């Protein structure tokens, strides 16, 4: 399992690259919107500069910001030319029209990371269209399985309740029509199914698990078959620290200090 950092924050990215444990960086429009306003291309170029400084072979995924096929293709070409990073993938959202864009972009030799996948079928269709990576959204898949429990919360009101009610209706419609089944809302099950089919039919395609909600999610996604897990930097301290480690290290240092004195 490889670890990518899911961030557009330059300081977080630099800290991760300096420590040497990440093999890639993923960004998206929502992540970028959390950074100080500026010129989009300039910000991505600063990320590329950090990669060149610390780990030149680091993967970088940059997402398009359109659902129009022609515009997606145009942006993909522009990203490749503007950022000039040999390990760049263009993130394209999964969808019917977007499959054409994935096919066209991949046929031009551009690596595609198909993002926002929630089902095995979506991931396999993206792989068949030419995607090099398929991103399954672990946390959001799990969210769909717990909608009914969340709606029982008496404190839930307003827009959040309205959205959840709408999602619950769509979920029930999908189940009734046979579009999906209840266990498809278990991200581990979806991950294992997707990995099994990819290994058989599209062995060159890698699964990126996104939408991590905890350090435990990172481990569980890897155990379920994800080739890569992209992690928000806020979870790195939880992944590396352990109170028992701190205790043992301090014991070592104390014992050595006593021996030296």
Residue, then its C-alpha position, 0 to 999 in steps of 0.5 A: x500500500x502506498x500513501x498519498x497526501x490529500x492536500x493542496x496546502x504547501x506547508x503540509x505537502x512540504x512536511x510530508x515530502x521531507x519525511x519521505x513516506x508519501x508517494x503521491x499528492x492528490x488535489x481537487x477543487x474543494x481542497x484548493x478552495x481551502x487555500x488562500x485565493x490566488x492563481x490556480x496554475x501558480x499554486x499547482x506549479x508551487x506544488x511541482x517545485x516542492x516535488x522537484x526539490x524533495x522527491x522528483x518521482x512523486x505522483x501528482x493528481x490534478x482535477x479538472x473543473x468541468x463536466x463538459x467533454x471538450x473542456x475536460x480534454x482541453x484542460x487535461x492537455x493544458x495541465x500536461x503542458x503547463x505543469x510539465x511534471x512527468x508523473x502527473x495524472x489528470x483527475x476526471x470525475x466518473x460519469x457517462x459523458x466523462x467516460x468519453x473524455x477519459x478515453x480520449x485523454x488516455x489515448x493521447x498518452x495522458x495518465x487519468x485518475x478517475x475520481x468520485x467512484x462509489x461502486x465497483x461498476x463505475x470503477x471497472x467502466x473507468x478502467x475499461x475506458x482507459x483510466x490508469x487509476x480509479x479512486x473509490x471514496x471509502x468514507x462516502x460509500x460508508x455514509x450511504x449505508x448509515x443514512x437511516x441511522x443518521x435520520x433518527x437523530x432528533x438534532x438533525x434539521x434544516x438543509x442537512x436533513x433535507x439532503x439526507x432524506x433525498x439520499x435515502x430515497x435515492x438509495x431505496x430506489x437503487x435497491x428496489x430497481x436492483x441497481x445495487x445491493x445493501x452490501x455495496x454500501x460497505x466500502x471494504x466489500x466494494x474495495x475487495x470486489x473491485x480489486x478482484x476484477x481489476x486484477x483479472x481484467x485490468x492488472x495495470x490499473x491501481x485503486x486509490x482509496x479516498x475520503x478517509x475519516x480516520x487513521x483506522x480507515x487508512x489501514x482498513x482500506x489497505x487491507x481491503x485491497x487498495x493499492x494507494x490510500x490518499x490521506x488528509x494530513x491531519x491523520x498523519x500524527x495519529x498514524x505515526x504516534x503511539x503512547x507506548x512508543x513514547x514511553x519505551x523511547x523515553x525509557x531508553x534515553x533515561x537508561x542511557x543517561x544514567x549509564x553515561x553519568 
